[in-house]
Amino acid sequence: MPTAPSGDLLFDHAACALLLTAGDGVILKANSMACTWLGHAEEELVGKVRMQDLLPVGARLFYHTHCQPILQVQGSVAEIQVDLRNKRQERLPMLINISRRQEADGMIDHWALFKASDRRAYERELLAARKAAEAALDARRSAEEELQKLNAQLSAADRRKDEFLATLSHELRNPLAPMRSALDVLKLKFGHGTDNRLLQAFDRQMRHMTRLVDDLMEVSRITQGRMQLQRAPVELSALVQGAAHDLAATMEAARHTLRVSIAEPPVIVDGDATRLAQVVINLLTNAAKYTPDGGTIELHLSCDDGVAEIQVRDNGIGLPASALATVFDMFSQLEPALERSKGGLGIGLALVRGIVELHGGSVHADSPGPGLGSTFTIRLPLAQGSVCAPSLQAPSRTAAPAQLRILVVDDNEDAAETLAMTLELHGCEVRTAATATRALEMLPGFAPAAALLDIGLPDMNGYELARRVRQLPAGAGITLVATTGWGQQKDRERAFAAGFDRHLTKPIDFDLLRSYLPN
């Protein structure tokens, strides 16, 4: 075990400069570090030099006016920073501690000197580090504030976008409504002629435009988390077959060959039949749009291991590998719309993914590459315990009984008249009113079985009109149908709360309307 060094050895080899001086400041002893820093041999200092002689004029004055009085009163001073001069007359910044003691030979001052240059460098580095840290913190705070500001701006922009989409859908539905009704009238009058290709073209384009408007509304609902599924057991074999039938005219117009392979029913899932049909129709529409005329499109429905799989395959323009990960993103476009003859809004596939995921399923895109076609695969969980469930029957679409009295209330004259004409051609007795006040005046004398009420009326809105109709003596027995361009879930809920029996968005699907009318 090593022995402790003696006191003289500790003094001589201390890591700081140590000196002993008499009361008058004469150096009595100096260790090796003091000699090194001051540049003197010990014999040049001891008994020959006073500590005051090593101090510049200013430091010497400070020593006499401050250090000496403190030493006399309290016997020590600590951490005094002064300059000393070495043998070459260079200034050495020093931090000095002095302790005064009474010894046998008289009053002795014990000096401990520490180089302050290293400390100053350390303090400078510490100060610089502190300033850098504070600057970084300020920058981070500024960045966080800017990020919060940008997030707020993005949220506001997103809300405005959703509001714009909802308003746009409403505004587009208003002119579509009379156009749809007028087309239905023309089909009833002239649709059985030898050449009805013109009416068929109008019908296809009208349905396509209506689907685009519906897609805008559905995307707005999904992005806001407001889409609510009307879940029930859905038989996919009939649903997929129906979607293929709905797109038959589109396929024929493009001279496409549509090959359909559907599993034997029942293939039951728990879902919203309307939304799922929208998914299949969107995929088939996309395949038809992006496949050159005369192409081949395949629609498959299979069932395996608790999962129903719907697959749409085409031999069209295909997808580059870089697009497979983003093709389902909102407003995703493979190339600028102006460079394509058959552009789209870029929301159809985003809507497909949103609806499928709400059903707990998944959708996947695959393609060997540009020009080699694409395959879109949807997987949906089968409903448990529903293997033997019967297929759902489509709602009856019989014509309304003759002379069924219907009141149409709409301030859009074209919309009211064309809808009235369509109903009259189906044997209904129809009257129209442009205001809520006029409708209330007509009700007692006309006594309709059903009333189709627009919401945006000039004198009072359709909700208030529905409430007033229900307060009439015969109002409880009237079937009230809201016909409006506003189709969000909150609009439906508000309509039902006001007393409406049904809610239809414009343009009116006349087959669906007929199923709502009383027998």
C-alpha positions as CSV (number, residue, x, y, z in Angstrom):
1,M,0.0,0.0,0.0
2,P,1.6,3.4,-1.0
3,T,2.5,5.7,1.8
4,A,1.0,9.2,2.0
5,P,3.4,11.9,0.7
6,S,4.9,14.3,3.2
7,G,3.7,17.9,3.7
8,D,6.7,19.3,1.9
9,L,6.1,17.0,-1.1
10,L,2.5,18.0,-1.3
11,F,3.4,21.7,-1.2
12,D,6.1,21.4,-3.8
13,H,4.1,19.3,-6.3
14,A,0.7,20.9,-5.9
15,A,-1.3,21.5,-9.1
16,C,-1.4,25.2,-8.3
17,A,1.1,27.9,-7.4
18,L,1.7,28.0,-3.6
19,L,3.8,30.7,-1.8
20,L,4.5,31.8,1.8
21,T,5.2,35.4,2.5
22,A,6.0,37.4,5.6
23,G,3.8,40.2,6.8
24,D,5.6,42.7,4.6
25,G,5.1,40.6,1.5
26,V,8.6,39.1,1.2
27,I,8.5,35.6,-0.4
28,L,9.6,33.0,2.1
29,K,8.8,29.9,0.1
30,A,7.5,29.0,-3.4
31,N,6.6,25.6,-4.9
32,S,7.7,24.4,-8.3
33,M,4.4,25.4,-10.1
34,A,4.8,29.0,-8.8
35,C,8.4,29.1,-10.1
36,T,7.3,27.7,-13.4
37,W,4.5,30.2,-13.9
38,L,6.5,33.2,-12.8
39,G,9.6,32.1,-14.7
40,H,12.0,32.4,-11.7
41,A,14.1,29.9,-9.9
42,E,13.2,29.6,-6.2
43,E,16.4,31.2,-5.1
44,E,15.6,34.2,-7.2
45,L,12.3,34.7,-5.3
46,V,12.9,33.6,-1.7
47,G,14.0,36.5,0.5
48,K,14.5,38.8,-2.5
49,V,11.1,39.5,-4.0
50,R,7.9,40.8,-2.4
51,M,4.6,39.7,-3.8
52,Q,3.7,43.4,-4.3
53,D,6.7,43.6,-6.7
54,L,5.0,41.0,-8.9
55,L,1.8,43.0,-9.2
56,P,1.2,45.7,-11.8
57,V,0.4,49.2,-10.5
58,G,-3.3,48.8,-10.5
59,A,-3.3,45.4,-8.9
60,R,-0.8,46.6,-6.3
61,L,-3.1,49.5,-5.4
62,F,-6.0,47.0,-5.2
63,Y,-3.9,44.8,-2.9
64,H,-3.1,47.6,-0.5
65,T,-6.6,49.1,-0.4
66,H,-8.7,45.9,-0.4
67,C,-6.8,42.8,0.3
68,Q,-4.7,44.0,3.3
69,P,-7.6,45.4,5.2
70,I,-9.7,42.2,4.7
71,L,-6.7,40.1,5.8
72,Q,-6.3,42.1,8.9
73,V,-10.0,41.9,9.8
74,Q,-11.0,38.3,8.8
75,G,-7.6,36.7,8.1
76,S,-8.4,35.5,4.6
77,V,-9.5,36.6,1.1
78,A,-10.8,34.3,-1.6
79,E,-11.1,34.3,-5.4
80,I,-9.6,37.6,-6.1
81,Q,-8.6,38.0,-9.7
82,V,-5.5,40.0,-10.5
83,D,-2.7,40.0,-12.9
84,L,0.9,39.0,-12.0
85,R,4.1,39.8,-14.0
86,N,6.4,37.0,-14.8
87,K,10.1,37.3,-15.4
88,R,9.5,38.3,-19.0
89,Q,7.1,41.1,-17.7
90,E,4.2,39.2,-19.2
91,R,0.8,39.6,-17.6
92,L,-0.6,36.4,-16.1
93,P,-4.3,36.5,-15.0
94,M,-4.5,34.8,-11.7
95,L,-7.2,33.8,-9.2
96,I,-5.8,34.3,-5.7
97,N,-6.7,32.9,-2.3
98,I,-4.8,34.3,0.7
99,S,-4.9,32.9,4.3
100,R,-3.1,34.7,7.1
101,R,-1.8,32.7,10.1
102,Q,0.1,33.5,13.3
103,E,3.2,31.3,13.5
104,A,6.3,31.1,15.7
105,D,8.3,33.3,13.3
106,G,5.5,35.9,13.1
107,M,2.6,36.5,10.8
108,I,2.7,34.4,7.6
109,D,0.5,34.7,4.5
110,H,-0.3,31.5,2.6
111,W,-1.0,32.2,-1.1
112,A,-2.7,29.9,-3.5
113,L,-2.7,31.0,-7.2
114,F,-4.7,29.5,-10.0
115,K,-4.3,30.5,-13.7
116,A,-7.4,32.4,-14.7
117,S,-6.7,32.3,-18.4
118,D,-7.9,28.7,-18.6
119,R,-10.9,29.7,-16.5
120,R,-11.6,32.6,-18.8
121,A,-11.4,30.3,-21.8
122,Y,-13.8,27.9,-20.1
123,E,-16.1,30.7,-19.2
124,R,-16.1,32.0,-22.7
125,E,-16.8,28.5,-24.0
126,L,-19.5,28.1,-21.4
127,L,-21.0,31.4,-22.3
128,A,-20.8,30.6,-26.0
129,A,-22.5,27.2,-25.3
130,R,-25.2,28.9,-23.3
131,K,-25.8,31.4,-26.0
132,A,-25.9,28.6,-28.6
133,A,-28.4,26.7,-26.5
134,E,-30.5,29.7,-25.9
135,A,-30.4,30.5,-29.7
136,A,-31.4,26.9,-30.4
137,L,-34.2,27.1,-27.9
138,D,-35.4,30.3,-29.4
139,A,-35.2,28.8,-32.9
140,R,-37.1,25.8,-31.7
141,R,-39.8,27.9,-30.1
142,S,-40.0,30.0,-33.2
143,A,-40.2,26.8,-35.3
144,E,-42.9,25.4,-33.1
145,E,-44.9,28.6,-33.2
146,E,-44.5,28.7,-37.0
147,L,-45.5,25.0,-37.2
148,Q,-48.6,25.7,-35.0
149,K,-49.4,28.6,-37.2
150,L,-49.0,26.5,-40.4
151,N,-51.1,23.7,-38.8
152,A,-53.9,26.2,-38.0
153,Q,-53.7,27.5,-41.5
154,L,-53.8,24.0,-43.0
155,S,-56.7,23.1,-40.7
156,A,-58.6,26.2,-41.8
157,A,-57.8,25.5,-45.4
158,D,-59.0,21.9,-45.0
159,R,-62.2,23.1,-43.5
160,R,-62.7,25.6,-46.3
161,K,-62.0,22.8,-48.8
162,D,-64.6,20.5,-47.2
163,E,-67.1,23.3,-47.1
164,F,-66.4,24.2,-50.7
165,L,-66.9,20.5,-51.8
166,A,-70.2,20.3,-49.9
167,T,-71.4,23.6,-51.4
168,L,-70.2,22.7,-54.9
169,S,-72.1,19.4,-54.7
170,H,-75.2,21.3,-53.7
171,E,-74.9,23.9,-56.4
172,L,-74.3,21.2,-59.0
173,R,-77.3,19.1,-57.9
174,N,-79.7,22.0,-58.4
175,P,-79.3,22.2,-62.2
176,L,-78.9,18.4,-62.5
177,A,-82.3,17.9,-60.9
178,P,-84.5,19.4,-63.8
179,M,-82.1,17.9,-66.3
180,R,-82.6,14.4,-64.8
181,S,-86.3,14.8,-64.7
182,A,-86.5,16.2,-68.2
183,L,-84.5,13.2,-69.5
184,D,-86.8,10.8,-67.7
185,V,-89.8,12.5,-69.4
186,L,-88.0,12.2,-72.8
187,K,-87.3,8.5,-72.2
188,L,-90.9,7.8,-71.3
189,K,-92.1,9.6,-74.4
190,F,-89.5,8.7,-77.0
191,G,-87.4,6.0,-75.5
192,H,-89.3,3.2,-77.3
193,G,-88.5,4.4,-80.8
194,T,-86.4,2.6,-83.3
195,D,-83.3,4.8,-82.6
196,N,-82.9,6.0,-79.1
197,R,-79.1,6.3,-79.1
198,L,-79.2,10.0,-78.4
199,L,-81.3,9.5,-75.2
200,Q,-79.0,6.7,-74.1
201,A,-75.9,9.0,-74.6
202,F,-77.6,11.7,-72.5
203,D,-78.6,9.2,-69.9
204,R,-75.0,7.8,-69.6
205,Q,-73.5,11.2,-69.3
206,M,-76.1,12.4,-66.8
207,R,-75.4,9.3,-64.6
208,H,-71.7,9.9,-64.9
209,M,-72.0,13.5,-63.8
210,T,-74.3,12.5,-60.9
211,R,-71.7,10.0,-59.8
212,L,-69.0,12.7,-59.8
213,V,-71.1,14.9,-57.7
214,D,-71.8,12.0,-55.3
215,D,-68.1,11.2,-55.1
216,L,-67.3,14.8,-54.1
217,M,-69.8,14.6,-51.3
218,E,-68.7,11.2,-50.1
219,V,-65.0,12.3,-50.1
220,S,-65.9,15.3,-48.0
221,R,-67.7,13.1,-45.5
222,I,-64.8,10.7,-45.2
223,T,-62.2,13.4,-44.8
224,Q,-64.3,14.9,-42.0
225,G,-64.9,11.5,-40.4
226,R,-68.7,12.0,-40.8
227,M,-69.5,9.1,-43.1
228,Q,-71.9,6.7,-41.3
229,L,-72.5,3.3,-42.8
230,Q,-76.1,1.9,-42.8
231,R,-75.0,-1.6,-42.0
232,A,-77.0,-4.7,-42.8
233,P,-76.3,-8.2,-44.3
234,V,-75.2,-7.6,-47.9
235,E,-75.2,-10.4,-50.5
236,L,-72.2,-9.6,-52.7
237,S,-73.0,-11.9,-55.6
238,A,-76.1,-9.9,-56.5
239,L,-74.5,-6.6,-55.7
240,V,-71.5,-7.2,-58.0
241,Q,-73.8,-8.5,-60.7
242,G,-75.9,-5.4,-60.4
243,A,-72.8,-3.1,-60.7
244,A,-71.7,-4.9,-63.8
245,H,-75.2,-4.5,-65.3
246,D,-75.2,-0.7,-64.4
247,L,-71.9,-0.3,-66.4
248,A,-73.0,-2.4,-69.3
249,A,-73.9,0.6,-71.4
250,T,-70.5,2.3,-70.6
251,M,-68.6,-0.8,-71.6
252,E,-70.6,-1.2,-74.8
253,A,-70.0,2.5,-75.8
254,A,-66.2,1.9,-75.5
255,R,-66.5,-1.5,-77.2
256,H,-65.0,-3.2,-74.2
257,T,-65.4,-6.9,-73.4
258,L,-66.6,-7.3,-69.8
259,R,-65.9,-10.8,-68.4
260,V,-67.7,-11.5,-65.2
261,S,-67.0,-14.4,-62.8
262,I,-69.0,-14.4,-59.6
263,A,-69.1,-16.9,-56.8
264,E,-72.3,-18.8,-56.1
265,P,-74.5,-16.9,-53.6
266,P,-74.8,-16.3,-50.8
267,V,-71.6,-14.3,-50.2
268,I,-72.7,-12.3,-47.2
269,V,-70.8,-9.3,-45.6
270,D,-71.9,-6.9,-42.9
271,G,-71.9,-3.6,-44.7
272,D,-73.6,-0.7,-46.5
273,A,-75.0,-2.0,-49.8
274,T,-75.1,1.5,-51.4
275,R,-71.5,2.3,-50.5
276,L,-70.2,-1.1,-51.6
277,A,-71.9,-0.8,-54.9
278,Q,-70.3,2.6,-55.3
279,V,-66.9,1.0,-54.7
280,V,-67.4,-1.6,-57.5
281,I,-68.9,0.9,-59.9
282,N,-65.9,3.3,-59.3
283,L,-63.4,0.5,-60.0
284,L,-65.3,-0.6,-63.2
285,T,-65.6,3.0,-64.3
286,N,-61.9,3.6,-63.8
287,A,-61.0,0.4,-65.7
288,A,-63.3,1.5,-68.6
289,K,-61.8,5.0,-68.6
290,Y,-58.2,4.0,-68.7
291,T,-58.4,1.1,-71.1
292,P,-58.2,2.0,-74.8
293,D,-61.4,1.3,-76.8
294,G,-61.9,-2.4,-77.5
295,G,-60.2,-3.6,-74.3
296,T,-60.9,-6.4,-72.0
297,I,-62.1,-5.9,-68.4
298,E,-62.6,-8.7,-65.9
299,L,-64.7,-8.6,-62.8
300,H,-64.2,-11.5,-60.3
301,L,-65.9,-12.3,-56.9
302,S,-64.5,-15.1,-54.9
303,C,-64.9,-16.3,-51.4
304,D,-62.2,-18.1,-49.3
305,D,-61.1,-18.5,-45.7
306,G,-63.6,-16.0,-44.2
307,V,-62.9,-13.3,-46.8
308,A,-64.7,-12.1,-49.8
309,E,-62.4,-10.9,-52.6
310,I,-63.6,-8.6,-55.4
311,Q,-61.1,-8.1,-58.3
312,V,-61.2,-5.8,-61.3
313,R,-58.5,-6.4,-63.9
314,D,-58.0,-4.6,-67.2
315,N,-55.5,-4.5,-70.1
316,G,-55.3,-0.7,-70.1
317,I,-52.6,1.9,-69.6
318,G,-51.3,0.3,-66.4
319,L,-49.4,1.9,-63.5
320,P,-45.7,2.7,-63.0
321,A,-44.2,1.2,-59.9
322,S,-43.8,4.7,-58.3
323,A,-47.6,5.3,-58.5
324,L,-48.7,2.1,-56.7
325,A,-48.2,3.6,-53.3
326,T,-50.0,6.9,-54.0
327,V,-52.8,5.9,-56.4
328,F,-55.3,5.8,-53.6
329,D,-54.4,9.3,-52.3
330,M,-56.8,12.2,-52.7
331,F,-56.5,14.0,-56.0
332,S,-53.8,11.6,-57.2
333,Q,-53.1,12.0,-60.9
334,L,-50.8,9.9,-63.0
335,E,-50.1,12.9,-65.2
336,P,-51.6,16.4,-65.6
337,A,-55.3,16.3,-66.5
338,L,-54.8,18.5,-69.6
339,E,-52.5,15.9,-71.1
340,R,-55.2,13.2,-71.0
341,S,-58.3,12.9,-73.1
342,K,-60.1,11.1,-70.3
343,G,-59.2,12.9,-67.1
344,G,-60.8,12.6,-63.7
345,L,-61.0,14.4,-60.4
346,G,-58.6,12.0,-58.8
347,I,-61.0,11.2,-56.0
348,G,-62.6,7.9,-57.2
349,L,-59.9,5.6,-55.8
350,A,-59.5,7.7,-52.6
351,L,-63.2,7.2,-52.1
352,V,-62.8,3.4,-52.7
353,R,-60.1,3.1,-50.1
354,G,-62.1,5.2,-47.6
355,I,-65.3,3.1,-47.9
356,V,-63.5,-0.2,-47.9
357,E,-61.5,0.7,-44.8
358,L,-64.7,1.8,-43.0
359,H,-65.9,-1.8,-43.7
360,G,-62.8,-3.2,-42.1
361,G,-61.4,-4.3,-45.4
362,S,-58.4,-3.6,-47.6
363,V,-57.8,-2.5,-51.2
364,H,-54.6,-3.2,-53.2
365,A,-53.4,-2.0,-56.6
366,D,-51.0,-4.0,-58.8
367,S,-49.6,-3.5,-62.3
368,P,-46.7,-5.0,-64.3
369,G,-46.0,-1.5,-65.6
370,P,-47.2,1.2,-68.0
371,G,-49.2,-0.2,-70.9
372,L,-49.6,-3.6,-69.2
373,G,-52.9,-3.2,-67.4
374,S,-53.9,-3.0,-63.8
375,T,-55.5,-5.1,-61.1
376,F,-57.4,-3.7,-58.1
377,T,-58.3,-6.2,-55.4
378,I,-60.7,-5.6,-52.5
379,R,-60.9,-7.9,-49.5
380,L,-63.8,-7.8,-47.1
381,P,-64.4,-9.9,-44.0
382,L,-67.4,-12.3,-44.4
383,A,-70.2,-11.8,-41.9
384,Q,-70.1,-14.4,-39.1
385,G,-72.8,-17.0,-39.0
386,S,-74.4,-15.7,-42.2
387,V,-73.4,-18.5,-44.6
388,C,-77.0,-19.6,-45.0
389,A,-78.6,-16.1,-45.0
390,P,-80.9,-15.5,-48.0
391,S,-79.9,-13.0,-50.6
392,L,-81.3,-9.5,-50.1
393,Q,-84.1,-8.6,-52.4
394,A,-83.9,-5.4,-54.3
395,P,-86.7,-2.9,-53.4
396,S,-89.8,-3.1,-55.5
397,R,-89.9,-0.6,-58.2
398,T,-93.6,-0.7,-59.3
399,A,-95.2,2.4,-60.7
400,A,-97.1,4.7,-58.4
401,P,-100.8,4.0,-58.5
402,A,-102.8,6.1,-60.9
403,Q,-104.1,9.5,-59.7
404,L,-101.9,9.4,-56.6
405,R,-101.9,13.1,-55.5
406,I,-98.4,14.6,-55.1
407,L,-97.5,18.2,-54.3
408,V,-94.1,19.4,-55.5
409,V,-92.7,22.5,-53.7
410,D,-89.6,24.0,-55.3
411,D,-88.7,27.6,-56.2
412,N,-86.7,26.3,-59.2
413,E,-89.4,26.4,-61.8
414,D,-87.5,24.0,-64.2
415,A,-86.9,21.5,-61.4
416,A,-90.6,21.6,-60.3
417,E,-92.1,21.4,-63.7
418,T,-89.9,18.6,-65.1
419,L,-90.4,16.5,-61.9
420,A,-94.1,17.1,-62.2
421,M,-94.1,16.0,-65.8
422,T,-92.3,12.8,-64.9
423,L,-94.8,12.0,-62.1
424,E,-97.8,12.8,-64.4
425,L,-96.5,10.4,-67.1
426,H,-96.6,7.7,-64.4
427,G,-100.3,8.5,-63.7
428,C,-100.0,10.8,-60.8
429,E,-102.0,14.0,-60.2
430,V,-99.4,16.7,-59.5
431,R,-99.5,20.3,-58.4
432,T,-96.6,22.6,-57.9
433,A,-95.8,25.5,-55.5
434,A,-92.9,27.9,-55.6
435,T,-93.1,29.0,-51.9
436,A,-93.9,27.5,-48.6
437,T,-96.8,29.9,-48.1
438,R,-98.4,28.8,-51.3
439,A,-97.9,25.2,-50.4
440,L,-99.7,25.6,-47.1
441,E,-102.6,27.4,-48.9
442,M,-102.9,24.5,-51.4
443,L,-102.7,21.6,-48.9
444,P,-106.3,21.6,-47.5
445,G,-108.0,21.7,-50.8
446,F,-105.6,19.4,-52.7
447,A,-105.1,16.8,-49.9
448,P,-102.0,15.1,-51.4
449,A,-100.8,11.7,-50.4
450,A,-97.2,12.8,-50.7
451,A,-95.3,16.1,-50.8
452,L,-91.9,16.6,-52.2
453,L,-90.3,19.6,-50.5
454,D,-87.2,21.5,-51.5
455,I,-85.2,22.8,-48.5
456,G,-84.0,26.2,-49.8
457,L,-87.3,28.0,-50.3
458,P,-87.5,31.8,-50.4
459,D,-90.0,32.5,-47.5
460,M,-89.2,29.7,-45.1
461,N,-86.9,26.7,-45.3
462,G,-88.2,23.2,-46.0
463,Y,-87.7,22.0,-42.4
464,E,-90.0,24.7,-41.0
465,L,-92.5,23.9,-43.8
466,A,-92.4,20.2,-42.8
467,R,-93.1,21.0,-39.2
468,R,-96.1,23.2,-40.1
469,V,-97.5,20.4,-42.4
470,R,-97.3,17.9,-39.5
471,Q,-99.4,20.4,-37.4
472,L,-102.3,20.4,-39.9
473,P,-105.2,18.1,-39.2
474,A,-104.4,15.8,-42.2
475,G,-100.7,16.5,-42.0
476,A,-99.7,13.3,-40.1
477,G,-100.8,11.1,-43.0
478,I,-98.8,12.8,-45.8
479,T,-95.6,11.2,-46.9
480,L,-93.0,14.0,-46.8
481,V,-89.9,13.6,-48.9
482,A,-87.0,16.2,-48.7
483,T,-85.6,16.9,-52.2
484,T,-82.4,18.9,-51.8
485,G,-78.9,19.5,-53.0
486,W,-77.6,19.2,-49.4
487,G,-76.8,15.5,-48.7
488,Q,-74.5,15.3,-45.7
489,Q,-75.5,13.2,-42.7
490,K,-76.3,16.2,-40.6
491,D,-78.7,17.4,-43.3
492,R,-80.5,14.0,-43.3
493,E,-80.7,14.0,-39.5
494,R,-82.1,17.5,-39.5
495,A,-84.7,16.5,-42.1
496,F,-85.9,13.5,-40.1
497,A,-86.0,15.6,-36.9
498,A,-88.3,18.1,-38.8
499,G,-90.8,15.4,-39.7
500,F,-89.7,14.2,-43.1
501,D,-90.2,10.5,-43.9
502,R,-87.5,10.3,-46.6
503,H,-84.5,12.3,-47.8
504,L,-83.4,12.4,-51.4
505,T,-80.5,14.4,-52.9
506,K,-80.8,16.0,-56.3
507,P,-80.9,15.0,-59.1
508,I,-83.7,12.7,-58.0
509,D,-83.4,9.0,-58.8
510,F,-86.9,8.4,-60.0
511,D,-86.9,4.7,-59.5
512,L,-85.9,5.3,-55.9
513,L,-88.5,8.0,-55.5
514,R,-91.3,5.7,-56.7
515,S,-90.3,3.1,-54.1
516,Y,-90.8,5.8,-51.4
517,L,-94.3,6.9,-52.6
518,P,-97.3,5.4,-50.8
519,N,-99.2,2.5,-52.4
